[in-house]
Amino acid sequence: MTILVTGGAGFIGTNFVLDWLKAGDEPVVNLDKLTYAGNLRNLQSIANDTRHSFVQGDIAEPDTVPSVLSEHCPRAIVHFAAETHVDRSIHGPQNFIQTNVVGTFRLLEAALHYWRSLEDAQKNDFRVLNVSTDEVFGSLSPDDAPATEENRYAPNSPYSASKAAADHLVRSYFHTYGLPVITTLCSNNYGPYQFPEKLIPLMTVNGSRGQALPIYGDGKNIRDWLYVADHCTALRSVLDRGRPGEVYNIAGNCEMTNVDVVTQICSQLDDLSSGNAVEPRRDLIEFVSDRPGHDRRYALATAKIERELGWQPQETFATGIRKTVKWYLDNQAWLDEVTSGQYRQWLDLNYAKRA
Ligand SMILES: NC(=O)c1ccc[n+]([C@@H]2O[C@H](COP(=O)([O-])OP(=O)(O)OC[C@H]3O[C@@H](n4cnc5c(N)ncnc54)[C@H](O)[C@@H]3O)[C@@H](O)[C@H]2O)c1
């Protein structure tokens, strides 16, 4: 038996693949295009592990997924591959449509064709797990209850609209063709190996270097934060015991404003790398012009996954953020490699006009 992971050289995919091989012996095939967000260095520790096969390829190319499926015959697909950064989707939505919508469509077509060719027993056990986001529900008001799986989709950015489109296609392949798909909607993940364009690694890296900490708008936007290892455990449970055709929310039960998140990162940095002239690092916080259409609040209710699969997050924000900040401080070589080159040009494009 084997599973296929798409996007397994990105942030969550990397954590999932490493976690998967630690938890059991089932091999994993990892299909990734290696965009700016994919980094094979993340998988260095399993470079010689015969249970891991890496295939570089684009899910939106019509022949890619079919050929991986026929060569490796997986019992399940865990689909992470996507363009994921909201700001990039504002500067250039094209890649988001191509990978998130067309790519997911190609993957579903390939999965359907493959699934139909399986024997009955394998057909029953086969799963496609589509990893999606709380952003598909759009912005919640302060008084709204956290979104349940029944909430209406109302995506507001090109990124969330492309993920919503993909989720609708996934749903339709269950209802129309019976393909055993499951969608999970998760909140903001944080932890090791996250590309430092997203809030937590960006602020950690800048803070550790004594550089400015630019926060959009008034910093009061609220997100729920999920430690990536908790997310991986939840995904394994959904793959094992989730019901085909269903949607499961996965969140950390931890809503925080951006400014509170950054302040906590500053405290951890002051504590873990003391003796620096820039302390306290919260003095480095600068409020910059807001992201267009910036959603105010996301929050997810997790009663369904708790009730049906017995999953709950193990990490609090205090414990998770400490591990995370420590990981970035301890992995300077990884950071130096990632922060050279294209990443710099991207930061200039995004932040230069936000005086
Ligand atoms: N990071 C979060 O907080 C978060 C929150 C909610 C949902 N999600 C979802 O989880 C999934 C993984 O997110 P992430 O943060 O790890 O993303 P990421 O940007 O770190 O990694 C994405 C990976 O997909 C690969 N990829 C991109 N286009 C591809 C293509 N056309 N073909 C094959 N591979 C391709 C990239 O090379 C990269 O390795 C995404 O679907 C994302 O929408 C992430």
The ligand as an SDF file (V2000), in Angstrom:
LIG
                    3D

 44 48  0  0  0  0  0  0  0  0999 V2000
   -0.6500   27.3210    5.5240 N   0  0  0  0  0  0  0  0  0  0  0  0
   -1.8600   27.5180    6.0340 C   0  0  0  0  0  0  0  0  0  0  0  0
   -2.0010   28.1670    7.0770 O   0  0  0  0  0  0  0  0  0  0  0  0
   -3.0810   26.9430    5.3650 C   0  0  0  0  0  0  0  0  0  0  0  0
   -4.3300   27.2130    5.9290 C   0  0  0  0  0  0  0  0  0  0  0  0
   -5.4610   26.6700    5.3240 C   0  0  0  0  0  0  0  0  0  0  0  0
   -5.3480   25.8660    4.2060 C   0  0  0  0  0  0  0  0  0  0  0  0
   -4.1240   25.6220    3.6660 N   0  0  0  0  0  0  0  0  0  0  0  0
   -4.0440   24.7610    2.4680 C   0  0  0  0  0  0  0  0  0  0  0  0
   -3.1350   23.7150    2.7430 O   0  0  0  0  0  0  0  0  0  0  0  0
   -2.4250   23.3650    1.5540 C   0  0  0  0  0  0  0  0  0  0  0  0
   -0.9330   23.4300    1.8140 C   0  0  0  0  0  0  0  0  0  0  0  0
   -0.5960   24.7590    2.2190 O   0  0  0  0  0  0  0  0  0  0  0  0
    0.9160   25.1820    2.5240 P   0  0  0  0  0  0  0  0  0  0  0  0
    0.8700   26.3170    3.4520 O   0  0  0  0  0  0  0  0  0  0  0  0
    1.7200   23.9830    2.8510 O   0  0  0  0  0  0  0  0  0  0  0  0
    1.3500   25.7150    1.0810 O   0  0  0  0  0  0  0  0  0  0  0  0
    2.7870   26.0600    0.5230 P   0  0  0  0  0  0  0  0  0  0  0  0
    2.6040   27.2620   -0.3450 O   0  0  0  0  0  0  0  0  0  0  0  0
    3.8130   26.0920    1.5930 O   0  0  0  0  0  0  0  0  0  0  0  0
    3.1320   24.7890   -0.4060 O   0  0  0  0  0  0  0  0  0  0  0  0
    2.4340   24.5060   -1.5830 C   0  0  0  0  0  0  0  0  0  0  0  0
    3.1930   23.3870   -2.2940 C   0  0  0  0  0  0  0  0  0  0  0  0
    2.4840   23.0700   -3.4980 O   0  0  0  0  0  0  0  0  0  0  0  0
    3.4130   22.9710   -4.5680 C   0  0  0  0  0  0  0  0  0  0  0  0
    2.7100   23.3160   -5.8130 N   0  0  0  0  0  0  0  0  0  0  0  0
    2.2380   24.5240   -6.1830 C   0  0  0  0  0  0  0  0  0  0  0  0
    1.6810   24.4640   -7.4070 N   0  0  0  0  0  0  0  0  0  0  0  0
    1.7820   23.1710   -7.8080 C   0  0  0  0  0  0  0  0  0  0  0  0
    1.3770   22.4730   -8.9680 C   0  0  0  0  0  0  0  0  0  0  0  0
    0.7670   23.1100   -9.9790 N   0  0  0  0  0  0  0  0  0  0  0  0
    1.6320   21.1530   -9.0490 N   0  0  0  0  0  0  0  0  0  0  0  0
    2.2690   20.4940   -8.0360 C   0  0  0  0  0  0  0  0  0  0  0  0
    2.6930   21.1130   -6.9170 N   0  0  0  0  0  0  0  0  0  0  0  0
    2.4450   22.4300   -6.8020 C   0  0  0  0  0  0  0  0  0  0  0  0
    4.4970   23.9700   -4.2260 C   0  0  0  0  0  0  0  0  0  0  0  0
    5.7190   23.6850   -4.9140 O   0  0  0  0  0  0  0  0  0  0  0  0
    4.6170   23.7850   -2.7150 C   0  0  0  0  0  0  0  0  0  0  0  0
    5.5250   22.7680   -2.3870 O   0  0  0  0  0  0  0  0  0  0  0  0
   -2.9140   24.3150    0.4700 C   0  0  0  0  0  0  0  0  0  0  0  0
   -3.8820   23.6740   -0.3030 O   0  0  0  0  0  0  0  0  0  0  0  0
   -3.5200   25.4790    1.2450 C   0  0  0  0  0  0  0  0  0  0  0  0
   -4.5380   26.1180    0.5090 O   0  0  0  0  0  0  0  0  0  0  0  0
   -2.9820   26.1530    4.2110 C   0  0  0  0  0  0  0  0  0  0  0  0
  1  2  1  0
  2  3  2  0
  2  4  1  0
  4  5  1  0
  4 44  2  0
  5  6  2  0
  6  7  1  0
  7  8  2  0
  8  9  1  0
  8 44  1  0
  9 10  1  0
  9 42  1  0
 10 11  1  0
 11 12  1  0
 11 40  1  0
 12 13  1  0
 13 14  1  0
 14 15  2  0
 14 16  1  0
 14 17  1  0
 17 18  1  0
 18 19  2  0
 18 20  1  0
 18 21  1  0
 21 22  1  0
 22 23  1  0
 23 24  1  0
 23 38  1  0
 24 25  1  0
 25 26  1  0
 25 36  1  0
 26 27  1  0
 26 35  1  0
 27 28  2  0
 28 29  1  0
 29 30  1  0
 29 35  2  0
 30 31  1  0
 30 32  2  0
 32 33  1  0
 33 34  2  0
 34 35  1  0
 36 37  1  0
 36 38  1  0
 38 39  1  0
 40 41  1  0
 40 42  1  0
 42 43  1  0
M  CHG  2   8   1  16  -1
M  END
$$$$
